[in-house]
Amino acid sequence: MLKITKKLSGKSRRLSRRDFIATGLEVGGGALGLCLPSMLQADEANGNGASGKSLIVFWTHGGMSQQDTYDMKPDAPSEYRGMYLPIGTSVPGITVSERFPEQARIMHHLSQVRSVWHRNGIHAPSAHWMQTGYFGPTLARNAAQMPSFGSVVARALGPRVPLMPAYVTVPKSEAFGYQGSVYLGKRFNPFEVGGDPNAETFKVPNLALPDGLTLENVDARKQLLRSFDRLRKDVDQNDVMQGLDTFKSQALEMVTGDHVRRAFDLTGEDDKLRDRYGRHQYGQSALLARRLIQAGTRIVTINTGYWDHHNDIEPGLEEHLPPLDKAIAALVEDLSNQGMLDDVVIYCAGEFGRTPLMNGHAGRDHWSKCFTVMLAGGGIQGGRVVGASEKWGGGVKERPTTPLDIIATIYHQLGIPLGTHFEDKTGRPQSIVGSGKPVRELL
């Protein structure tokens, strides 16, 4: 919501010049409390913009089953291998699930790390581990302890284009609250889109003016400020809009200007391209992510829905796998066709994988001892498989890889120095990667 706040003195009900300068222009960030002017100020102060690369994340909240997607076990007993068959891909020797035909076709662009692991099988601590690189929360203490890699990227690099939000979540941030900034400050929290991009009535509440306030009204207020300044040249020779805090002025421009609003408007895309992405939340979110990155956003996280399939896993996977497959493939090909693929890292992961052995309810439970993530673009070498799970997928057989290793790989590709530290609330410097090292086989 846009709020224009008047601060009047106790002795006078007239709006003074000082009050004009104190006028607050804030764009609501929902429960995250995101203050857009502060975010813009942080972008200028902290985003060095040295890197031209960006990041798009598919976050499979709840944990995607590696055995039914990327790390098939066709020779295992039926209670391990599941219901799907493996299919060949564009890279000889690499197979994926039959429910990933689109990704199979472009596997030369994609790579998998099949040996990711950590030591927790509970959703919240594991989500924190995968999104920050660090263990932190427990059942007794769910609060985030470390900033998400999205917020670190926003802090380290800022947006590529001024006024664009550096970090966006679609349609909103994940439920556990681990995609935020913690001690980096609220200004590096994600900008939540707040709606389903596939909806016919899709619009971004955080960029919408409140009822009763039109662009014409806002423009009139701007003109009033300029007129006021001309009348008070004896007091201040500067333009009033320049007298306002620069970043509050930019916040107003973000809400009323064309560049940001166009970036969020999917109606400008060709219907055939939208069909290629898929007319569902996965596909249109991915297309929106491409538009935002193209317009200057640095990182977009697509929160894809809930994958916690303890019971009857097949219907759950049938709901999620085809749209995810189509969205990833369309995004990769679209970025490639536009000459952007080398500048955009694509990452698909959840908090953990699923148990190798199907349970008595035809589902799979939580499993953090070995699972798979997918990476592509941004200089990541395609068509590679790094690491391996054991025969039936119970543990890591080759090349154990930690969440910090994966995050270090992403930072490295984005051009963020791995020696970067940021001060926590106590003033102590905290490493963004700790002991993590990039997965060199992908570089």
Backbone hydrogen bonds, N-H to C=O, Kabsch-Sander energy under -0.5 kcal/mol:
donor,donor_aa,acceptor,acceptor_aa,energy
3,K,1,M,-0.5
3,K,26,E,-1.3
5,T,3,K,-0.7
5,T,24,G,-1.1
8,L,6,K,-0.7
16,S,14,R,-0.7
20,F,16,S,-2.0
21,I,17,R,-2.1
22,A,18,R,-1.6
23,T,19,D,-0.6
23,T,20,F,-1.2
24,G,5,T,-0.8
26,E,3,K,-1.0
26,E,24,G,-0.6
28,G,1,M,-1.2
28,G,26,E,-0.5
32,L,29,G,-1.2
33,G,30,G,-1.9
36,L,27,V,-0.8
36,L,34,L,-0.7
39,M,35,C,-2.4
40,L,36,L,-2.8
41,Q,37,P,-2.4
42,A,38,S,-2.6
43,D,39,M,-2.3
44,E,40,L,-2.0
45,A,41,Q,-2.5
46,N,42,A,-2.9
47,G,42,A,-0.7
47,G,43,D,-1.7
48,N,46,N,-0.9
48,N,156,A,-1.1
49,G,157,L,-1.2
54,S,343,D,-2.5
55,L,298,R,-2.3
56,I,345,V,-2.8
57,V,300,V,-2.8
58,F,347,Y,-3.2
59,W,57,V,-0.7
59,W,302,I,-2.8
60,T,58,F,-0.7
60,T,349,A,-2.6
61,H,59,W,-1.5
63,G,60,T,-2.2
66,Q,64,M,-0.6
68,D,65,S,-0.6
69,T,66,Q,-1.1
71,D,66,Q,-2.6
72,M,70,Y,-0.6
76,A,73,K,-1.6
80,Y,77,P,-2.2
81,R,77,P,-2.4
82,G,78,S,-1.8
87,I,96,V,-2.9
89,T,94,I,-0.8
90,S,104,A,-2.3
94,I,91,V,-2.1
95,T,93,G,-0.5
96,V,87,I,-1.8
97,S,69,T,-2.8
98,E,85,L,-1.8
100,F,97,S,-2.2
104,A,100,F,-2.1
105,R,101,P,-1.5
106,I,102,E,-0.9
106,I,103,Q,-0.5
107,M,104,A,-1.1
109,H,106,I,-2.8
110,L,106,I,-0.6
110,L,107,M,-0.8
111,S,375,L,-2.4
112,Q,384,R,-2.4
113,V,373,V,-2.5
114,R,112,Q,-0.6
114,R,386,V,-2.6
116,V,371,F,-2.1
117,W,401,T,-2.0
118,H,368,S,-2.2
126,S,122,I,-2.3
127,A,123,H,-3.1
128,H,124,A,-2.2
129,W,125,P,-2.3
130,M,126,S,-2.6
131,Q,127,A,-1.7
132,T,128,H,-1.5
133,G,128,H,-0.5
133,G,129,W,-2.2
134,Y,128,H,-0.5
138,T,141,R,-2.2
141,R,138,T,-0.6
148,S,180,G,-2.9
149,F,131,Q,-2.5
152,V,148,S,-2.1
153,V,149,F,-2.3
154,A,150,G,-2.2
155,R,151,S,-2.6
156,A,152,V,-2.9
157,L,153,V,-2.7
158,G,153,V,-0.9
158,G,154,A,-1.0
160,R,296,G,-2.8
161,V,296,G,-1.2
164,M,161,V,-1.4
168,V,299,I,-2.5
169,T,191,F,-1.9
170,V,301,T,-2.7
177,G,174,E,-1.3
184,L,181,S,-2.3
185,G,182,V,-1.5
188,F,185,G,-2.1
189,N,186,K,-2.2
191,F,167,Y,-3.2
192,E,190,P,-0.7
193,V,169,T,-2.4
194,G,171,P,-3.9
199,A,196,D,-2.0
202,F,199,A,-1.7
207,L,204,V,-2.1
208,A,205,P,-1.5
213,L,210,P,-2.1
214,T,212,G,-0.5
218,V,214,T,-2.3
219,D,215,L,-2.6
220,A,216,E,-2.3
221,R,217,N,-2.1
222,K,218,V,-2.0
223,Q,219,D,-2.5
224,L,220,A,-2.4
225,L,221,R,-2.2
226,R,222,K,-2.1
227,S,223,Q,-2.7
228,F,224,L,-2.8
229,D,225,L,-1.9
230,R,226,R,-2.0
231,L,227,S,-1.9
232,R,228,F,-1.0
232,R,229,D,-0.6
233,K,230,R,-0.8
235,V,232,R,-1.7
236,D,232,R,-2.4
242,Q,239,D,-0.6
243,G,239,D,-1.7
244,L,240,V,-2.3
245,D,21,I,-0.5
248,K,245,D,-0.8
249,S,245,D,-2.0
250,Q,246,T,-1.9
251,A,247,F,-1.9
252,L,248,K,-1.8
253,E,249,S,-2.0
254,M,250,Q,-2.4
255,V,251,A,-1.8
256,T,252,L,-2.3
257,G,253,E,-2.8
261,R,257,G,-0.7
262,R,258,D,-2.8
263,A,259,H,-1.7
264,F,260,V,-1.3
265,D,262,R,-1.4
266,L,264,F,-0.9
268,G,265,D,-0.8
269,E,266,L,-2.0
274,R,270,D,-2.2
275,D,271,D,-2.3
276,R,272,K,-1.8
277,Y,273,L,-1.9
278,G,274,R,-1.5
280,H,278,G,-1.9
284,Q,280,H,-2.6
285,S,281,Q,-1.8
286,A,282,Y,-2.0
287,L,283,G,-2.1
288,L,284,Q,-2.3
289,A,285,S,-2.4
290,R,286,A,-2.1
291,R,287,L,-2.1
292,L,288,L,-2.6
293,I,289,A,-2.6
294,Q,290,R,-2.5
295,A,291,R,-1.8
296,G,292,L,-1.0
296,G,293,I,-0.7
297,T,292,L,-2.7
298,R,166,A,-1.2
299,I,166,A,-2.3
300,V,55,L,-2.2
301,T,168,V,-2.6
302,I,57,V,-3.7
302,I,300,V,-0.5
303,N,170,V,-3.0
303,N,301,T,-0.7
304,T,59,W,-1.9
304,T,302,I,-0.8
307,W,61,H,-2.7
309,H,307,W,-1.9
310,H,308,D,-1.4
312,D,361,H,-2.7
313,I,362,A,-2.5
316,G,312,D,-1.0
317,L,313,I,-2.6
318,E,314,E,-2.6
319,E,315,P,-1.4
320,H,316,G,-1.4
321,L,317,L,-3.3
324,L,320,H,-2.0
325,D,321,L,-2.8
326,K,322,P,-2.4
327,A,323,P,-2.4
328,I,324,L,-2.5
329,A,325,D,-2.1
330,A,326,K,-2.5
331,L,327,A,-2.3
332,V,328,I,-2.5
333,E,329,A,-2.5
334,D,330,A,-2.7
335,L,331,L,-2.8
336,S,332,V,-2.3
337,N,333,E,-2.7
338,Q,334,D,-1.7
339,G,336,S,-1.5
340,M,335,L,-3.3
341,L,335,L,-1.0
343,D,340,M,-1.9
344,V,341,L,-1.1
345,V,54,S,-2.8
346,I,376,A,-3.2
347,Y,56,I,-2.2
348,C,374,M,-2.5
349,A,58,F,-2.0
353,G,367,W,-2.8
355,T,365,D,-2.2
358,M,79,E,-3.1
358,M,356,P,-0.5
359,N,363,G,-3.1
362,A,359,N,-1.5
364,R,309,H,-2.5
367,W,353,G,-1.6
371,F,116,V,-2.0
373,V,113,V,-1.8
374,M,348,C,-2.2
375,L,111,S,-2.5
376,A,346,I,-2.0
377,G,109,H,-0.7
378,G,341,L,-3.0
380,I,377,G,-2.2
381,Q,442,L,-3.3
383,G,107,M,-1.2
383,G,110,L,-2.6
384,R,110,L,-0.6
386,V,112,Q,-3.0
388,A,398,E,-1.7
390,E,395,G,-2.7
393,G,390,E,-1.8
397,K,388,A,-2.9
398,E,388,A,-2.0
401,T,115,S,-2.4
406,I,402,T,-1.8
407,I,403,P,-2.5
408,A,404,L,-2.8
409,T,405,D,-1.9
410,I,406,I,-1.9
411,Y,407,I,-2.7
412,H,408,A,-2.6
413,Q,409,T,-2.2
414,L,410,I,-1.8
415,G,411,Y,-0.8
415,G,412,H,-0.9
416,I,411,Y,-2.5
420,T,417,P,-1.7
422,F,430,Q,-2.1
424,D,428,R,-2.6
427,G,424,D,-1.8
430,Q,422,F,-2.6
432,I,420,T,-1.8
436,G,433,V,-3.0
440,R,438,P,-1.4
442,L,439,V,-2.0
443,L,440,R,-1.5
